[in-house]
Amino acid sequence: MPWTKKEYPPSLKNFMGPVRNKAIEIANALLDEGYDEDRAIPIATAKAEEWGKNRNKKIRKDKAP
C-alpha cells in the first residue's frame, strides 16, 4: 500500500514533517521495487534519518520518545 503525507505507518508519527515525507518517498520507492512493507519501513526510516542529519534538519518532534 503506498503511503501519503496524511496516511503513513505509525512508526513515522514522531518524525518532523520533512524527514517523515522523505521516509514516505523512500518507502514507496522500495515498495515499487518489490520490497515487503516489513522491510521497506525500517530501511526508509534509517535512510530518511541519514538524509535529515546530512542536511542539519531536526529529526524528531520535541516530545518524541
Predicted model as a PDB file, atoms N, CA, C, CB and O in Angstrom, pLDDT in the B-factor column:
MODEL        1                                                                  
ATOM      1  N   MET A   1       0.833  -1.182   0.000  1.00 67.00           N  
ATOM      2  CA  MET A   1       0.000   0.000   0.000  1.00 67.00           C  
ATOM      3  C   MET A   1       0.880   1.248   0.000  1.00 67.00           C  
ATOM      4  CB  MET A   1      -0.949  -0.003   1.212  1.00 67.00           C  
ATOM      5  O   MET A   1       1.663   1.440   0.930  1.00 67.00           O  
ATOM      6  N   PRO A   2       0.771   2.082  -1.000  1.00 87.00           N  
ATOM      7  CA  PRO A   2       1.572   3.319  -0.982  1.00 87.00           C  
ATOM      8  C   PRO A   2       1.086   4.267   0.115  1.00 87.00           C  
ATOM      9  CB  PRO A   2       1.508   4.026  -2.357  1.00 87.00           C  
ATOM     10  O   PRO A   2      -0.109   4.353   0.399  1.00 87.00           O  
ATOM     11  N   TRP A   3       2.028   4.966   0.718  1.00 95.00           N  
ATOM     12  CA  TRP A   3       1.701   5.892   1.789  1.00 95.00           C  
ATOM     13  C   TRP A   3       1.667   7.320   1.258  1.00 95.00           C  
ATOM     14  CB  TRP A   3       2.711   5.767   2.937  1.00 95.00           C  
ATOM     15  O   TRP A   3       2.234   7.625   0.209  1.00 95.00           O  
ATOM     16  N   THR A   4       0.994   8.184   2.004  1.00 96.00           N  
ATOM     17  CA  THR A   4       0.898   9.588   1.645  1.00 96.00           C  
ATOM     18  C   THR A   4       1.297  10.434   2.851  1.00 96.00           C  
ATOM     19  CB  THR A   4      -0.535   9.943   1.163  1.00 96.00           C  
ATOM     20  O   THR A   4       1.604   9.906   3.920  1.00 96.00           O  
ATOM     21  N   LYS A   5       1.288  11.750   2.665  1.00 95.00           N  
ATOM     22  CA  LYS A   5       1.612  12.652   3.770  1.00 95.00           C  
ATOM     23  C   LYS A   5       0.571  12.594   4.877  1.00 95.00           C  
ATOM     24  CB  LYS A   5       1.740  14.074   3.263  1.00 95.00           C  
ATOM     25  O   LYS A   5       0.850  12.964   6.017  1.00 95.00           O  
ATOM     26  N   LYS A   6      -0.628  12.131   4.543  1.00 95.00           N  
ATOM     27  CA  LYS A   6      -1.693  12.039   5.544  1.00 95.00           C  
ATOM     28  C   LYS A   6      -1.890  10.631   6.071  1.00 95.00           C  
ATOM     29  CB  LYS A   6      -2.984  12.536   4.966  1.00 95.00           C  
ATOM     30  O   LYS A   6      -2.412  10.450   7.172  1.00 95.00           O  
ATOM     31  N   GLU A   7      -1.483   9.637   5.308  1.00 96.00           N  
ATOM     32  CA  GLU A   7      -1.610   8.237   5.723  1.00 96.00           C  
ATOM     33  C   GLU A   7      -0.246   7.567   5.588  1.00 96.00           C  
ATOM     34  CB  GLU A   7      -2.692   7.483   4.870  1.00 96.00           C  
ATOM     35  O   GLU A   7       0.258   7.345   4.487  1.00 96.00           O  
ATOM     36  N   TYR A   8       0.329   7.255   6.743  1.00 95.00           N  
ATOM     37  CA  TYR A   8       1.662   6.674   6.777  1.00 95.00           C  
ATOM     38  C   TYR A   8       1.762   5.734   7.964  1.00 95.00           C  
ATOM     39  CB  TYR A   8       2.748   7.773   6.852  1.00 95.00           C  
ATOM     40  O   TYR A   8       0.895   5.753   8.837  1.00 95.00           O  
ATOM     41  N   PRO A   9       2.800   4.912   8.016  1.00 92.00           N  
ATOM     42  CA  PRO A   9       2.951   3.968   9.124  1.00 92.00           C  
ATOM     43  C   PRO A   9       3.067   4.691  10.471  1.00 92.00           C  
ATOM     44  CB  PRO A   9       4.182   3.085   8.898  1.00 92.00           C  
ATOM     45  O   PRO A   9       3.682   5.754  10.559  1.00 92.00           O  
ATOM     46  N   PRO A  10       2.477   4.114  11.510  1.00 94.00           N  
ATOM     47  CA  PRO A  10       2.549   4.732  12.844  1.00 94.00           C  
ATOM     48  C   PRO A  10       3.984   4.984  13.311  1.00 94.00           C  
ATOM     49  CB  PRO A  10       1.842   3.850  13.856  1.00 94.00           C  
ATOM     50  O   PRO A  10       4.222   5.902  14.096  1.00 94.00           O  
ATOM     51  N   SER A  11       4.920   4.200  12.849  1.00 93.00           N  
ATOM     52  CA  SER A  11       6.307   4.366  13.287  1.00 93.00           C  
ATOM     53  C   SER A  11       6.917   5.692  12.827  1.00 93.00           C  
ATOM     54  CB  SER A  11       7.149   3.216  12.771  1.00 93.00           C  
ATOM     55  O   SER A  11       7.985   6.075  13.304  1.00 93.00           O  
ATOM     56  N   LEU A  12       6.255   6.393  11.911  1.00 95.00           N  
ATOM     57  CA  LEU A  12       6.776   7.669  11.416  1.00 95.00           C  
ATOM     58  C   LEU A  12       6.128   8.879  12.083  1.00 95.00           C  
ATOM     59  CB  LEU A  12       6.577   7.754   9.926  1.00 95.00           C  
ATOM     60  O   LEU A  12       6.461  10.015  11.745  1.00 95.00           O  
ATOM     61  N   LYS A  13       5.216   8.659  13.020  1.00 94.00           N  
ATOM     62  CA  LYS A  13       4.434   9.764  13.581  1.00 94.00           C  
ATOM     63  C   LYS A  13       5.265  10.777  14.361  1.00 94.00           C  
ATOM     64  CB  LYS A  13       3.370   9.218  14.475  1.00 94.00           C  
ATOM     65  O   LYS A  13       4.879  11.943  14.438  1.00 94.00           O  
ATOM     66  N   ASN A  14       6.384  10.374  14.936  1.00 94.00           N  
ATOM     67  CA  ASN A  14       7.185  11.291  15.748  1.00 94.00           C  
ATOM     68  C   ASN A  14       8.289  11.998  14.974  1.00 94.00           C  
ATOM     69  CB  ASN A  14       7.792  10.545  16.886  1.00 94.00           C  
ATOM     70  O   ASN A  14       9.081  12.740  15.555  1.00 94.00           O  
ATOM     71  N   PHE A  15       8.342  11.776  13.686  1.00 96.00           N  
ATOM     72  CA  PHE A  15       9.339  12.454  12.866  1.00 96.00           C  
ATOM     73  C   PHE A  15       8.837  13.823  12.452  1.00 96.00           C  
ATOM     74  CB  PHE A  15       9.686  11.617  11.630  1.00 96.00           C  
ATOM     75  O   PHE A  15       7.634  14.034  12.298  1.00 96.00           O  
ATOM     76  N   MET A  16       9.755  14.744  12.274  1.00 96.00           N  
ATOM     77  CA  MET A  16       9.404  16.054  11.745  1.00 96.00           C  
ATOM     78  C   MET A  16       8.934  15.873  10.294  1.00 96.00           C  
ATOM     79  CB  MET A  16      10.622  17.048  11.832  1.00 96.00           C  
ATOM     80  O   MET A  16       9.341  14.932   9.613  1.00 96.00           O  
ATOM     81  N   GLY A  17       8.086  16.773   9.843  1.00 96.00           N  
ATOM     82  CA  GLY A  17       7.475  16.665   8.523  1.00 96.00           C  
ATOM     83  C   GLY A  17       8.429  16.368   7.373  1.00 96.00           C  
ATOM     84  O   GLY A  17       8.190  15.421   6.624  1.00 96.00           O  
ATOM     85  N   PRO A  18       9.507  17.145   7.201  1.00 97.00           N  
ATOM     86  CA  PRO A  18      10.393  16.886   6.064  1.00 97.00           C  
ATOM     87  C   PRO A  18      11.037  15.495   6.098  1.00 97.00           C  
ATOM     88  CB  PRO A  18      11.475  17.935   6.020  1.00 97.00           C  
ATOM     89  O   PRO A  18      11.185  14.846   5.064  1.00 97.00           O  
ATOM     90  N   VAL A  19      11.413  15.053   7.289  1.00 97.00           N  
ATOM     91  CA  VAL A  19      12.042  13.730   7.414  1.00 97.00           C  
ATOM     92  C   VAL A  19      11.000  12.636   7.198  1.00 97.00           C  
ATOM     93  CB  VAL A  19      12.716  13.567   8.806  1.00 97.00           C  
ATOM     94  O   VAL A  19      11.280  11.639   6.533  1.00 97.00           O  
ATOM     95  N   ARG A  20       9.813  12.812   7.749  1.00 97.00           N  
ATOM     96  CA  ARG A  20       8.730  11.846   7.538  1.00 97.00           C  
ATOM     97  C   ARG A  20       8.371  11.764   6.056  1.00 97.00           C  
ATOM     98  CB  ARG A  20       7.485  12.233   8.370  1.00 97.00           C  
ATOM     99  O   ARG A  20       8.169  10.671   5.528  1.00 97.00           O  
ATOM    100  N   ASN A  21       8.292  12.906   5.388  1.00 97.00           N  
ATOM    101  CA  ASN A  21       7.960  12.905   3.962  1.00 97.00           C  
ATOM    102  C   ASN A  21       9.026  12.194   3.138  1.00 97.00           C  
ATOM    103  CB  ASN A  21       7.786  14.336   3.461  1.00 97.00           C  
ATOM    104  O   ASN A  21       8.709  11.494   2.176  1.00 97.00           O  
ATOM    105  N   LYS A  22      10.284  12.371   3.513  1.00 98.00           N  
ATOM    106  CA  LYS A  22      11.376  11.677   2.815  1.00 98.00           C  
ATOM    107  C   LYS A  22      11.275  10.180   3.059  1.00 98.00           C  
ATOM    108  CB  LYS A  22      12.759  12.207   3.282  1.00 98.00           C  
ATOM    109  O   LYS A  22      11.495   9.389   2.142  1.00 98.00           O  
ATOM    110  N   ALA A  23      10.943   9.780   4.286  1.00 98.00           N  
ATOM    111  CA  ALA A  23      10.779   8.359   4.598  1.00 98.00           C  
ATOM    112  C   ALA A  23       9.636   7.763   3.774  1.00 98.00           C  
ATOM    113  CB  ALA A  23      10.514   8.160   6.109  1.00 98.00           C  
ATOM    114  O   ALA A  23       9.749   6.647   3.267  1.00 98.00           O  
ATOM    115  N   ILE A  24       8.548   8.501   3.645  1.00 97.00           N  
ATOM    116  CA  ILE A  24       7.411   8.041   2.842  1.00 97.00           C  
ATOM    117  C   ILE A  24       7.839   7.870   1.385  1.00 97.00           C  
ATOM    118  CB  ILE A  24       6.223   9.037   2.946  1.00 97.00           C  
ATOM    119  O   ILE A  24       7.518   6.867   0.747  1.00 97.00           O  
ATOM    120  N   GLU A  25       8.554   8.846   0.875  1.00 98.00           N  
ATOM    121  CA  GLU A  25       9.041   8.787  -0.510  1.00 98.00           C  
ATOM    122  C   GLU A  25       9.938   7.563  -0.726  1.00 98.00           C  
ATOM    123  CB  GLU A  25       9.814  10.078  -0.863  1.00 98.00           C  
ATOM    124  O   GLU A  25       9.787   6.841  -1.711  1.00 98.00           O  
ATOM    125  N   ILE A  26      10.856   7.342   0.189  1.00 98.00           N  
ATOM    126  CA  ILE A  26      11.781   6.207   0.083  1.00 98.00           C  
ATOM    127  C   ILE A  26      11.022   4.887   0.217  1.00 98.00           C  
ATOM    128  CB  ILE A  26      12.886   6.302   1.165  1.00 98.00           C  
ATOM    129  O   ILE A  26      11.242   3.961  -0.564  1.00 98.00           O  
ATOM    130  N   ALA A  27      10.137   4.802   1.198  1.00 97.00           N  
ATOM    131  CA  ALA A  27       9.374   3.564   1.411  1.00 97.00           C  
ATOM    132  C   ALA A  27       8.530   3.221   0.183  1.00 97.00           C  
ATOM    133  CB  ALA A  27       8.468   3.697   2.652  1.00 97.00           C  
ATOM    134  O   ALA A  27       8.470   2.061  -0.223  1.00 97.00           O  
ATOM    135  N   ASN A  28       7.884   4.215  -0.404  1.00 97.00           N  
ATOM    136  CA  ASN A  28       7.079   3.961  -1.604  1.00 97.00           C  
ATOM    137  C   ASN A  28       7.947   3.487  -2.763  1.00 97.00           C  
ATOM    138  CB  ASN A  28       6.311   5.223  -2.010  1.00 97.00           C  
ATOM    139  O   ASN A  28       7.534   2.620  -3.533  1.00 97.00           O  
ATOM    140  N   ALA A  29       9.141   4.048  -2.893  1.00 98.00           N  
ATOM    141  CA  ALA A  29      10.059   3.611  -3.941  1.00 98.00           C  
ATOM    142  C   ALA A  29      10.484   2.158  -3.704  1.00 98.00           C  
ATOM    143  CB  ALA A  29      11.297   4.534  -3.996  1.00 98.00           C  
ATOM    144  O   ALA A  29      10.577   1.374  -4.649  1.00 98.00           O  
ATOM    145  N   LEU A  30      10.741   1.805  -2.447  1.00 98.00           N  
ATOM    146  CA  LEU A  30      11.122   0.433  -2.132  1.00 98.00           C  
ATOM    147  C   LEU A  30       9.984  -0.541  -2.423  1.00 98.00           C  
ATOM    148  CB  LEU A  30      11.543   0.324  -0.668  1.00 98.00           C  
ATOM    149  O   LEU A  30      10.209  -1.642  -2.925  1.00 98.00           O  
ATOM    150  N   LEU A  31       8.753  -0.122  -2.102  1.00 97.00           N  
ATOM    151  CA  LEU A  31       7.598  -0.971  -2.415  1.00 97.00           C  
ATOM    152  C   LEU A  31       7.490  -1.188  -3.925  1.00 97.00           C  
ATOM    153  CB  LEU A  31       6.293  -0.338  -1.870  1.00 97.00           C  
ATOM    154  O   LEU A  31       7.207  -2.296  -4.382  1.00 97.00           O  
ATOM    155  N   ASP A  32       7.716  -0.125  -4.689  1.00 97.00           N  
ATOM    156  CA  ASP A  32       7.677  -0.234  -6.153  1.00 97.00           C  
ATOM    157  C   ASP A  32       8.732  -1.204  -6.675  1.00 97.00           C  
ATOM    158  CB  ASP A  32       7.878   1.140  -6.791  1.00 97.00           C  
ATOM    159  O   ASP A  32       8.548  -1.840  -7.713  1.00 97.00           O  
ATOM    160  N   GLU A  33       9.842  -1.309  -5.941  1.00 97.00           N  
ATOM    161  CA  GLU A  33      10.917  -2.222  -6.332  1.00 97.00           C  
ATOM    162  C   GLU A  33      10.668  -3.649  -5.867  1.00 97.00           C  
ATOM    163  CB  GLU A  33      12.235  -1.734  -5.779  1.00 97.00           C  
ATOM    164  O   GLU A  33      11.453  -4.548  -6.168  1.00 97.00           O  
ATOM    165  N   GLY A  34       9.576  -3.862  -5.131  1.00 97.00           N  
ATOM    166  CA  GLY A  34       9.225  -5.211  -4.724  1.00 97.00           C  
ATOM    167  C   GLY A  34       9.539  -5.577  -3.286  1.00 97.00           C  
ATOM    168  O   GLY A  34       9.372  -6.732  -2.893  1.00 97.00           O  
ATOM    169  N   TYR A  35       9.988  -4.616  -2.495  1.00 97.00           N  
ATOM    170  CA  TYR A  35      10.253  -4.899  -1.088  1.00 97.00           C  
ATOM    171  C   TYR A  35       8.940  -5.093  -0.345  1.00 97.00           C  
ATOM    172  CB  TYR A  35      11.077  -3.763  -0.444  1.00 97.00           C  
ATOM    173  O   TYR A  35       7.925  -4.498  -0.706  1.00 97.00           O  
ATOM    174  N   ASP A  36       8.959  -5.928   0.695  1.00 96.00           N  
ATOM    175  CA  ASP A  36       7.808  -6.081   1.581  1.00 96.00           C  
ATOM    176  C   ASP A  36       7.741  -4.867   2.500  1.00 96.00           C  
ATOM    177  CB  ASP A  36       7.898  -7.405   2.407  1.00 96.00           C  
ATOM    178  O   ASP A  36       8.760  -4.234   2.775  1.00 96.00           O  
ATOM    179  N   GLU A  37       6.534  -4.543   2.976  1.00 93.00           N  
ATOM    180  CA  GLU A  37       6.352  -3.416   3.892  1.00 93.00           C  
ATOM    181  C   GLU A  37       7.227  -3.577   5.134  1.00 93.00           C  
ATOM    182  CB  GLU A  37       4.874  -3.287   4.298  1.00 93.00           C  
ATOM    183  O   GLU A  37       7.814  -2.608   5.617  1.00 93.00           O  
ATOM    184  N   ASP A  38       7.310  -4.805   5.648  1.00 94.00           N  
ATOM    185  CA  ASP A  38       8.085  -5.060   6.868  1.00 94.00           C  
ATOM    186  C   ASP A  38       9.553  -4.722   6.696  1.00 94.00           C  
ATOM    187  CB  ASP A  38       7.945  -6.509   7.283  1.00 94.00           C  
ATOM    188  O   ASP A  38      10.243  -4.441   7.676  1.00 94.00           O  
ATOM    189  N   ARG A  39      10.029  -4.746   5.490  1.00 97.00           N  
ATOM    190  CA  ARG A  39      11.420  -4.424   5.226  1.00 97.00           C  
ATOM    191  C   ARG A  39      11.581  -2.978   4.758  1.00 97.00           C  
ATOM    192  CB  ARG A  39      11.988  -5.378   4.185  1.00 97.00           C  
ATOM    193  O   ARG A  39      12.572  -2.324   5.085  1.00 97.00           O  
ATOM    194  N   ALA A  40      10.613  -2.484   4.000  1.00 96.00           N  
ATOM    195  CA  ALA A  40      10.700  -1.137   3.433  1.00 96.00           C  
ATOM    196  C   ALA A  40      10.681  -0.059   4.524  1.00 96.00           C  
ATOM    197  CB  ALA A  40       9.549  -0.905   2.452  1.00 96.00           C  
ATOM    198  O   ALA A  40      11.415   0.926   4.434  1.00 96.00           O  
ATOM    199  N   ILE A  41       9.856  -0.239   5.538  1.00 96.00           N  
ATOM    200  CA  ILE A  41       9.715   0.797   6.571  1.00 96.00           C  
ATOM    201  C   ILE A  41      11.025   1.041   7.331  1.00 96.00           C  
ATOM    202  CB  ILE A  41       8.615   0.402   7.559  1.00 96.00           C  
ATOM    203  O   ILE A  41      11.446   2.193   7.438  1.00 96.00           O  
ATOM    204  N   PRO A  42      11.686   0.005   7.862  1.00 97.00           N  
ATOM    205  CA  PRO A  42      12.929   0.298   8.596  1.00 97.00           C  
ATOM    206  C   PRO A  42      14.043   0.843   7.697  1.00 97.00           C  
ATOM    207  CB  PRO A  42      13.419  -0.957   9.294  1.00 97.00           C  
ATOM    208  O   PRO A  42      14.831   1.684   8.128  1.00 97.00           O  
ATOM    209  N   ILE A  43      14.110   0.373   6.470  1.00 98.00           N  
ATOM    210  CA  ILE A  43      15.122   0.894   5.554  1.00 98.00           C  
ATOM    211  C   ILE A  43      14.850   2.370   5.283  1.00 98.00           C  
ATOM    212  CB  ILE A  43      15.139   0.087   4.226  1.00 98.00           C  
ATOM    213  O   ILE A  43      15.757   3.200   5.352  1.00 98.00           O  
ATOM    214  N   ALA A  44      13.600   2.690   4.978  1.00 97.00           N  
ATOM    215  CA  ALA A  44      13.226   4.069   4.679  1.00 97.00           C  
ATOM    216  C   ALA A  44      13.456   4.978   5.886  1.00 97.00           C  
ATOM    217  CB  ALA A  44      11.760   4.138   4.239  1.00 97.00           C  
ATOM    218  O   ALA A  44      13.902   6.115   5.736  1.00 97.00           O  
ATOM    219  N   THR A  45      13.154   4.479   7.069  1.00 97.00           N  
ATOM    220  CA  THR A  45      13.355   5.264   8.288  1.00 97.00           C  
ATOM    221  C   THR A  45      14.831   5.598   8.470  1.00 97.00           C  
ATOM    222  CB  THR A  45      12.824   4.503   9.518  1.00 97.00           C  
ATOM    223  O   THR A  45      15.183   6.749   8.730  1.00 97.00           O  
ATOM    224  N   ALA A  46      15.681   4.608   8.335  1.00 97.00           N  
ATOM    225  CA  ALA A  46      17.121   4.825   8.504  1.00 97.00           C  
ATOM    226  C   ALA A  46      17.667   5.787   7.451  1.00 97.00           C  
ATOM    227  CB  ALA A  46      17.872   3.491   8.430  1.00 97.00           C  
ATOM    228  O   ALA A  46      18.463   6.672   7.765  1.00 97.00           O  
ATOM    229  N   LYS A  47      17.241   5.612   6.216  1.00 98.00           N  
ATOM    230  CA  LYS A  47      17.723   6.479   5.135  1.00 98.00           C  
ATOM    231  C   LYS A  47      17.219   7.909   5.304  1.00 98.00           C  
ATOM    232  CB  LYS A  47      17.283   5.927   3.772  1.00 98.00           C  
ATOM    233  O   LYS A  47      17.949   8.859   5.022  1.00 98.00           O  
ATOM    234  N   ALA A  48      15.976   8.072   5.761  1.00 98.00           N  
ATOM    235  CA  ALA A  48      15.424   9.410   5.971  1.00 98.00           C  
ATOM    236  C   ALA A  48      16.130  10.115   7.127  1.00 98.00           C  
ATOM    237  CB  ALA A  48      13.914   9.330   6.242  1.00 98.00           C  
ATOM    238  O   ALA A  48      16.384  11.318   7.057  1.00 98.00           O  
ATOM    239  N   GLU A  49      16.445   9.380   8.179  1.00 96.00           N  
ATOM    240  CA  GLU A  49      17.198   9.972   9.291  1.00 96.00           C  
ATOM    241  C   GLU A  49      18.564  10.435   8.798  1.00 96.00           C  
ATOM    242  CB  GLU A  49      17.357   8.958  10.458  1.00 96.00           C  
ATOM    243  O   GLU A  49      19.004  11.537   9.125  1.00 96.00           O  
ATOM    244  N   GLU A  50      19.227   9.608   8.023  1.00 98.00           N  
ATOM    245  CA  GLU A  50      20.529   9.968   7.466  1.00 98.00           C  
ATOM    246  C   GLU A  50      20.397  11.210   6.578  1.00 98.00           C  
ATOM    247  CB  GLU A  50      21.123   8.785   6.659  1.00 98.00           C  
ATOM    248  O   GLU A  50      21.218  12.124   6.654  1.00 98.00           O  
ATOM    249  N   TRP A  51      19.358  11.233   5.736  1.00 98.00           N  
ATOM    250  CA  TRP A  51      19.093  12.373   4.863  1.00 98.00           C  
ATOM    251  C   TRP A  51      18.937  13.646   5.696  1.00 98.00           C  
ATOM    252  CB  TRP A  51      17.825  12.125   4.010  1.00 98.00           C  
ATOM    253  O   TRP A  51      19.526  14.678   5.375  1.00 98.00           O  
ATOM    254  N   GLY A  52      18.141  13.570   6.768  1.00 97.00           N  
ATOM    255  CA  GLY A  52      17.916  14.725   7.621  1.00 97.00           C  
ATOM    256  C   GLY A  52      19.182  15.202   8.315  1.00 97.00           C  
ATOM    257  O   GLY A  52      19.445  16.403   8.377  1.00 97.00           O  
ATOM    258  N   LYS A  53      19.954  14.278   8.829  1.00 97.00           N  
ATOM    259  CA  LYS A  53      21.205  14.644   9.514  1.00 97.00           C  
ATOM    260  C   LYS A  53      22.179  15.314   8.556  1.00 97.00           C  
ATOM    261  CB  LYS A  53      21.861  13.403  10.140  1.00 97.00           C  
ATOM    262  O   LYS A  53      22.854  16.276   8.923  1.00 97.00           O  
ATOM    263  N   ASN A  54      22.252  14.807   7.331  1.00 97.00           N  
ATOM    264  CA  ASN A  54      23.163  15.383   6.332  1.00 97.00           C  
ATOM    265  C   ASN A  54      22.751  16.796   5.927  1.00 97.00           C  
ATOM    266  CB  ASN A  54      23.216  14.491   5.096  1.00 97.00           C  
ATOM    267  O   ASN A  54      23.552  17.543   5.364  1.00 97.00           O  
ATOM    268  N   ARG A  55      21.511  17.158   6.212  1.00 96.00           N  
ATOM    269  CA  ARG A  55      21.002  18.486   5.863  1.00 96.00           C  
ATOM    270  C   ARG A  55      20.720  19.340   7.102  1.00 96.00           C  
ATOM    271  CB  ARG A  55      19.734  18.355   5.029  1.00 96.00           C  
ATOM    272  O   ARG A  55      20.058  20.375   7.020  1.00 96.00           O  
ATOM    273  N   ASN A  56      21.229  18.893   8.236  1.00 96.00           N  
ATOM    274  CA  ASN A  56      21.040  19.599   9.510  1.00 96.00           C  
ATOM    275  C   ASN A  56      19.574  19.871   9.814  1.00 96.00           C  
ATOM    276  CB  ASN A  56      21.804  20.908   9.497  1.00 96.00           C  
ATOM    277  O   ASN A  56      19.222  20.936  10.322  1.00 96.00           O  
ATOM    278  N   LYS A  57      18.723  18.903   9.498  1.00 95.00           N  
ATOM    279  CA  LYS A  57      17.301  19.009   9.787  1.00 95.00           C  
ATOM    280  C   LYS A  57      17.028  18.400  11.155  1.00 95.00           C  
ATOM    281  CB  LYS A  57      16.454  18.310   8.689  1.00 95.00           C  
ATOM    282  O   LYS A  57      17.713  17.472  11.586  1.00 95.00           O  
ATOM    283  N   LYS A  58      16.032  18.928  11.819  1.00 95.00           N  
ATOM    284  CA  LYS A  58      15.579  18.327  13.066  1.00 95.00           C  
ATOM    285  C   LYS A  58      14.883  17.027  12.695  1.00 95.00           C  
ATOM    286  CB  LYS A  58      14.623  19.292  13.876  1.00 95.00           C  
ATOM    287  O   LYS A  58      14.052  17.011  11.787  1.00 95.00           O  
ATOM    288  N   ILE A  59      15.206  15.948  13.377  1.00 95.00           N  
ATOM    289  CA  ILE A  59      14.720  14.614  13.010  1.00 95.00           C  
ATOM    290  C   ILE A  59      13.381  14.286  13.655  1.00 95.00           C  
ATOM    291  CB  ILE A  59      15.739  13.565  13.400  1.00 95.00           C  
ATOM    292  O   ILE A  59      12.439  13.888  12.971  1.00 95.00           O  
ATOM    293  N   ARG A  60      13.297  14.450  14.963  1.00 94.00           N  
ATOM    294  CA  ARG A  60      12.086  14.061  15.700  1.00 94.00           C  
ATOM    295  C   ARG A  60      11.449  15.254  16.401  1.00 94.00           C  
ATOM    296  CB  ARG A  60      12.415  12.975  16.725  1.00 94.00           C  
ATOM    297  O   ARG A  60      12.098  16.258  16.691  1.00 94.00           O  
ATOM    298  N   LYS A  61      10.157  15.105  16.659  1.00 91.00           N  
ATOM    299  CA  LYS A  61       9.436  16.132  17.405  1.00 91.00           C  
ATOM    300  C   LYS A  61      10.000  16.211  18.809  1.00 91.00           C  
ATOM    301  CB  LYS A  61       7.916  15.838  17.440  1.00 91.00           C  
ATOM    302  O   LYS A  61      10.564  15.236  19.307  1.00 91.00           O  
ATOM    303  N   ASP A  62       9.856  17.356  19.453  1.00 83.00           N  
ATOM    304  CA  ASP A  62      10.443  17.584  20.793  1.00 83.00           C  
ATOM    305  C   ASP A  62      10.010  16.570  21.830  1.00 83.00           C  
ATOM    306  CB  ASP A  62      10.083  18.954  21.283  1.00 83.00           C  
ATOM    307  O   ASP A  62      10.829  16.127  22.634  1.00 83.00           O  
ATOM    308  N   LYS A  63       8.748  16.195  21.832  1.00 70.00           N  
ATOM    309  CA  LYS A  63       8.255  15.288  22.863  1.00 70.00           C  
ATOM    310  C   LYS A  63       8.230  13.839  22.408  1.00 70.00           C  
ATOM    311  CB  LYS A  63       6.879  15.702  23.292  1.00 70.00           C  
ATOM    312  O   LYS A  63       7.547  13.008  23.007  1.00 70.00           O  
ATOM    313  N   ALA A  64       8.964  13.537  21.362  1.00 55.00           N  
ATOM    314  CA  ALA A  64       9.018  12.156  20.861  1.00 55.00           C  
ATOM    315  C   ALA A  64       9.778  11.281  21.848  1.00 55.00           C  
ATOM    316  CB  ALA A  64       9.687  12.098  19.458  1.00 55.00           C  
ATOM    317  O   ALA A  64      10.738  11.732  22.473  1.00 55.00           O  
ATOM    318  N   PRO A  65       9.350  10.034  21.986  1.00 54.00           N  
ATOM    319  CA  PRO A  65      10.057   9.124  22.907  1.00 54.00           C  
ATOM    320  C   PRO A  65      11.438   8.769  22.391  1.00 54.00           C  
ATOM    321  CB  PRO A  65       9.249   7.847  23.124  1.00 54.00           C  
ATOM    322  O   PRO A  65      12.164   8.017  23.040  1.00 54.00           O  
TER     323      PRO A  65                                                      
ENDMDL                                                                          
END                                                                             
